[in-house]
Amino acid sequence: MSAVPETPAAPSRPTVTEREARQVAEAAREQDWRKPSFAKELFLGRFRPDLIHPHPLPADEDVRRGEEFLAKLRDFCETRVDGALIEREARIPDEVINGLKELGALGMKIDIKYGGLGLTQVYYNKALALVGSASPAIGALLSAHQSIGVPQPLKIFGTREQKETFLPRCARTDISAFLLTEPDVGSDPARLATTAVPEGDDYVLDGVKLWTTNGVVADLLVVMARVPRSEGHRGGITAFVVEADSEGVTVENRNAFMGLRGLENGVTRFHRVRVPASHRIGEEGQGLKIALTTLNTGRLSLPAMCVGAGKWCLKIAREWSAEREQWGKPVALHEAVGSKIAFIAATTFALEAVVDLSSQMADEDRNDIRIEAALAKLYGSEMAWLMADELVQIRGGRGFETADSLRARGERAVPAEQMLRDLRINRIFEGSTEIMHLLIAREAVDAHLSVAGDLIDPDKSLGDKARAGASAGAFYARWLPRLVAGPGQLLGSYGEFKHGIDLSPHLRYVERTSRKLARSTFYAMSRWQGRMETKQGFLGRIVDIGAELFAMSAACVRAELLRSRGDHGREAYQLADAFCHQARLRVEELFGRLWSNTDDLDRKVVKNVLGGSYTWLEDGVIDPSDDGPWIADATPGPSTRENARRPIR
């Protein structure tokens, strides 16, 4: 084995052009669609209810085991979890985490043969919604450990030896974390600076990782690092399992946030950390593909906890609005408040429908759910935030007051303001709303780019463009005529969704609107061609329309499932009907803003803001920020700070 120098030369941060960054992201995508996708078809103007109806159901044995665990978890949360204490002390007590380990909560998604519980995605999500309602910080810890930490990537990409080595530990004793983000790298991984240099049978890691959820208490880490290309090494961004107590690993800071105060999130430095080649997940250069594939189902954990938040918001809104009287009647009966309660109730029903449907499809593995999971994350994070905001408004001054303050003056300690703070990060976690818009939009237009992409690629030759033109002509000659008419124009369509309350008009609306959405996308591509990717406002609205249509479809299918089982069917139909009417109003507004908006004007204003034209508008205030750097220095090297790592034992 070669000698290890004490102080390596600091690698230069990659200089990446916009085009190169896109190429890295594109290479990490799953390129093929081997299974059907309801959402993909929806964006193409093909409404396929046969892919989601009848609603898929879990096996009886999965239900039995899932319900047994939920009962144990509920008892644990009710008797041993003090969410107010976690909020006050900004830390989950060690005895709570150890109790969760004993319960098997660390191994909910890990196969039984490795010591896990082997729960389905459906029941894993139900468990996260339950525990997240007791303490969002615990929900985040368990989710980060299993959804994006060591278990999920090993389940999909790990070798037999890796699974046998690490999964039993993750199932019962060891907490894991996922480390991708860096101080100067967010959603643009092409600029990743952490390196993993091959040396003998090892790789040597150097770099700094930021916002490492679970990183402060983790025993095992999934680390993304750049392997330099060399003889025998293809190089590229690569995933590794790293022991958190390895020499050279230092947790330099435990970060604090506006919400999720119990989150064990930190800054981790790697200095000459030796990682055996046997701990590499997949091949060199597959790191981003592993991360994105892991998130295909991993993203469902976040909207699952948003469902839990919606249920709690509904409970508090109902109880408070019936108790609080203004002008001679409960505030719930005043239309201004009642409309907010109706929004919370209908949206919670639809969001649970989206998550349960997507999760069951993930369990059955019949469909490709990469778009469905992404839509669930996007829609759940945005809608949960709105529901919590409406709850604060319904509660008035009490919504702005902390639970401790309410308790101190003799009122029920309702942590509405905490819920708002805790939920805010979901619009940023695991892909910000803006990035999710672009990610989903890329998948939504994949069919178009597959046949016509070379037409708008400036690097393609005239011959390539000619061939692409012929292929595109044949595709659109078949596709475009199908967007003219469909079942949505026939009054009898989807009649099986008419039982007292008639949901069939909503499904006909989804079918018609799906075709309209596809036509709008085609028109935009024809109009802007290569500039389409810069029209982020337009693409975001296209995605938001698709999200509403997916949620409407899921809500109707869930309502019919509950009706067919005699499980609150009439009430479910009422909620689905209300949600679909609300969603249709949002869809029509979004369509109006596709072509009538301020996007061009906004771009001009932004250029002037950055150019300093409006600095006079900033006069008259004092900036309380200090004069530190906008981005912390992440130069590789030994740590100069005390290790803040706190393993749970």
C-alpha angles and dihedrals in degrees: 000000000000121000116266115232115227098227117024122201109266110253115237117248110256115261106218130182122218091253093049091050090053091049091054091051092046092050089055093055122101099252101199135061103214094164133041120269122203093201094046090053090047092058089049091056095256112122106201110184088165088074093061106021129109085039109249115246134206122248117266093246091052089052093049095050092041095051092047091055093045090055091053092045092050091052090049093050093047096048106030109025119083105186092183091055091051089050093049097045095034090225139092107234114248091235090058092052091046089050090053089051091052090049090055094243092137089062103043093125098031118105117260091239089065094048098267131124095247094218120174121249088255094058094038087058092046089052092051091049089052099046092039090058089055092047125351089203091061090047090053092048094052093042096049090047096052108020100049104001127087101301100061101047090044091050090058105029108014126113121242090255092051092050092048091048103044110021097067088053092048091048096058117005118010127076117211135203137194118230118193109118120086131190090264099027124074122142093350104078092172086084094055108145104184107106135206108197117194113238117171109304092344142065119227114219124208126171148072128271125200133205094017102180107213088006093121094058101024125126095189129034134198103213127190113209138162116251111204116235112253141143107311092007122091089194128198135123107332136183124232137180107228128189105236092219093055116132109267096029111118129175098213099183142009104221124222125211142189089254140014088050092178092057113127095216123149154151114270126196124200117201118178091329111176115218121182114241086235087069093061112112111222121331130323111279094025096097099105093043088053091049094049094044090049090053093052088086098009090071090065092073093070098053088044089063089044087059088055090051091051092051091052092047089053092049093051094042091051096047096042097043091052092049100043115078128195127175094358102312142062112284089238089070092057106093094225090061097032092060089057091051091049089051092051094047097046094043094049089053092049095044092052088049091053094048096044093046094047092045094050090048088051090052093049092046091207095120136047101243102180091116094039092053092046091049090049090053093046096044095041096051094047096044096044090054091051092048092051090047090052090049091054088050092049090051091048115192089357089059090058093045120089122248091242091054092048091050092047092058095045105264133117110284100237111173097208094139090049090053089054091050094045094050096049094080092059090077087061106030119097093003123349120248089257093051092045089054090055095042093051092042090055091053092043093057094039093108091054094048091047091062103025105024095104090056091067098034108105092203095060122100125242088255091054090048092050092052091046090050092054092047093047091048092055093046096049093043087063099034106044098057089056090061093064100073140006147150090294089077094055115087094213096055119121092008091157087078093065113098111142090310111053116225095167094092089059093053090047087052090052091051094049093042092049089060091046090051091052092049091050091051092049092049091050092050090049091049102044103021107171092012091060092097090059092057094086094155091056093044091049092054091048090054093046090053090051090049092054092048091049091049092049091051093048092047093053093046091049092048091053091047091053091046093051090052094046090242109139089309098160092048091047090053089051092052093045091049092050092046094049092051090050092046093049090058090052091048093052090050091050092050090052090053093051091081104012109059144110097251096121093044091047091055090055092049091049091053090052092047091052090044091057097246093134103040088116087069089065093061119114101043137091119229108223092195119109123236098256122132118283090230122032119241110263100180109153116250143100118319119255095192134084114264108256094190112133112188115199112238 
